[in-house]
Amino acid sequence: MKRIVISVVLLFVIAGLFLVSINGVRPHPYTEAELKDNFLERVADKDFTVTEDYEIAEKKHANSMTFFIKDKDGKYAWATYVMTPLTEKYKLYDIYTAPFGGSFPYTYMVNDGIMKYDMTVSLSSDGEPQIEGSEKAQSVLSLKMLSMSFGIMVILANLVLNGARKSKFD
């Protein structure tokens, strides 16, 4: 009986670790409608001059939303928010800033817990902010599923094999 209780607890731990690997440990507090305002607040905290005539680009790609802004002084900032499929809410993945004349295009990797892919921010020929998401995405969920399945298989095999051994000697 003790072995069964331990196995059930281990199965719950594996399931919990799997959910944390997808969702992360930080909460996802923002709805999609709140993202733009949150982004503007965050860049304002970084000594960014956000006025009525700012130029902003936004792109939804895979499980993320990316914003790219140029302020009136020619500084740039961009941020990516990732969504959890559990609640369909977002959290900030990362935020970047670049001074006037920053080096573009700039490509960075986003790992949203399910897939990882590249996002590229650049400037158009007339200086407008642009965002491109890579069509090539790697699944990180499949590796997590494989690990979880292996752990469950080991626990269940331990239960079955120990149960078979005990019944032989009874």
Secondary structure, 3 states (H helix, E strand, C coil): CHHHHHHHHHHHHHHHHHHHHHHCCCCCCECHHHHHHHHHHHHHHCCCCCCCCCEEEEEEECCEEEEEEECCCCCEEEEEEEECCCCCCEEEEEEEEECCCCCCCEEEEEECCCEEEEEEEEECCCCCEEEEEEEEEEECHHHHHHHHHHHHHHHHHHHHHHHHHHHHHC
